[in-house]
Amino acid sequence: MEDIDFAFFEYGGNLIAHYLFDDEFEDDGKIVKEKINSFALSNHIYLLADSDNAKGTTKKGIRRKDLEKLSNDNSHFKYQNTEVVEIENLLPSVTILDFAKELVDEKEIHKIENIKIERADYSNVRLGDFYKKLFNQASIPQKNQKKFKSDSGTLKAEYKIKLCDFVINNNYSYHDLINQNKVLDKIISELYSFIISQK
């Protein structure tokens, strides 16, 4: 049961750098002032983070390697990478196309009806960029598209929230979400197993 057996705590993008996940650290008086000790939030943590297509030598890539090592060394901490650029990219193609209709004027929706896409088309590109390309290919004029894309190519924060609400409120079944989606099925299964194993 949520908030009894587990709780979700969201963080945004690079804010992960403000959390300290190693519960065995030497405090010089500065670390705790600069970082939040995540184990003060919970003594068992499953951290799911976007891949962001981070290369191993970048700051994000190095952080990912450190978190993977910590995950291997600590049974109370599990690090899981989304394996796709952002968590939204884990959604099935039916959801991605259904939500596309929310991003254009009503008179343009018919142009989206017959589009076919595969998960591979969007799994490693930011969704804002993906939708822009999709709408251009469907000859939907810029003026009839909502302003959903951020400068980084992802969806603007307000549209990420709208996408989340859209998925929750459209009664997609678990099967709909994991159909031909081994990565999402694996993540959900591992998260569930982690929660059960910590009881």
N, C-alpha and C positions, 0 to 999 in steps of 0.2 A: 504494500500500500504506500502510495506517495506520501512523503513527509513523515512516514513511520519507518519503513524499510529502506527508503531511498529518497533523495531530493535532487532536483535539477538546479544547477546554478549556471546561468549564462554569463559568458564573457564575450567581449567584442574584439575580434581580430588580434592586433598586436598587444592588447591589454594583457594577454597571457604572460608577457614578459614581467608583469608586476607581481606575479605569484611565485612563491617559493614552494616547490614540491618536494624537496629533499628534507625529510624530517630530522636528519642527522647533519646539522651544520654548526659551524663555529660562529657564534654571534659576536661580531666586533662592535656591537651597538649601532652599527649603521645599516646592516642588512634588513633587520625587521622594520626599521623606519622607512626604508625604500621599497620593501616588498611585503606582500601579504602572505603570511604563512598559511598555505592552503589547508594544512592539516588542523588548523584551528577551526576551519569550517566543517570538516569531517575527517575522521581517522581512516576512512576508506574512500579512495577517489578513483573514478573511471574518467579519464580525460579524453574527450573526443575533439580533435582539432582538424581544421581544414588542411589539406595538402598544400594548397596555394602554389602547386608546381615548384616548390622551393628546391633549389639545388643544394647539394651537400656542403658547399663551401660558403654559402650565404649565412647571414645571421639566423634566419629562420631554419635553414638546413642544419646548422650546428645545434640550435635549440632542440630540433626534432631528434637528432642523434642522442643528445643528453637525456631527453625524456624517455627514449626507447631503452637506454641503458638503465635508467632509474626504474623503469617498468619491469625489466628483467631481474633486477636486484631486490625488489620490494613487493611482497605479496599483497600489500594494502594499496598499491598504486598500479593502475593499468592505463597505459597510454595507447590510444588507437587513432590512427591517421585515417581520414575519410577516403584516401586513395584517389579521390577526384579533387578538382581544384577547390570547390567549396561544397558545403553540406547540401545546398540546394541542388547541386548536380547529381545527387543520389536519387532524386525523384524520378519516377517512371515517365516515359515519353508521353503517355496519355495525360498526365498531370501538367507537364510542361506545355503541351499544346492547349489544354483546357484553359490554363492561366493566360496564355497568349491573347485570348479573346478579351481579357480584362485590361490589356495594354493598348488597345486601339479603339477608335471611335466605333460606335455600333454599326455604322454603315459599311465598315471594312471587315466585319466578322466573317462574312461569307467567303472571303479570300483565304481564311485560315482553315475552313471546314475540310478541305480536301488535301491539306498538306500532310505528308508522311515524314516522320523523323525516327531515328534510332537513338538509343542512349549514347552511342559512340559519337554522334554528331555534336553533342553538347557536354559530354562528361569532363572534358579538360579545357573548356573555354568558359570565361565568365559569362553568366547568363544575360547580362545587359548587352554585351557584344553579340551573343548568340541571337537574341531576339531582334536586334537591329538588322543583322544579316538576313534573318528569316523574313522580316517584314520588307526589306528591300527586294528580296527574291520574289516575294508575293506582290510586288508593285503597290505597296501601301505607302502613300505619301507621308513624308515626315510630319506634316501639319496634322495628320490624322492619327499620329502616335502620341501616347502620353509621354511625359518626361521621366521615364523610369530608369534610365542608365546613368550611373555615376561616372566621374572622370576616369576611374580605375578600370571601368569595363564591367563591373559587377552591377547588381541592382542597387538603386538607392535604398537607404535604410527603410524608408516608409514602404517601399515595394517589397522588400524582404518580409516585412511584417504582414503585408497584404497577402503575399504568397503563403506564408505560414497559416494565416486565418483561412485562406482559400482551401488549403489541404485539409485542415481540421473540420471545416464546415461543409465539405462536399462528400462526406461519407464514403471515402475510399476505403475498401477493405484491406486487411493486412495482405491478402493475396494480391490485390491490385498493386500494392506498393512494392512487393518483393518479386512479382512475376518477372522472370528473366533479369533479375537484379541480384546477382550473387553477392555483390559487395555490401549492399544494404542488409540483406538477409544475414550475412556474416556479422556485421556490426551489431545488429539488434540481438542476435543470438549470444554474442560475446558479452554484451552489456547485461543481458538477462542472467547469464551464467555467473558473471561477476557479482551481481546483486545477491543471487542465491548463495554463492560460496561464502559471502561475508556475514551471513546470519549466525 
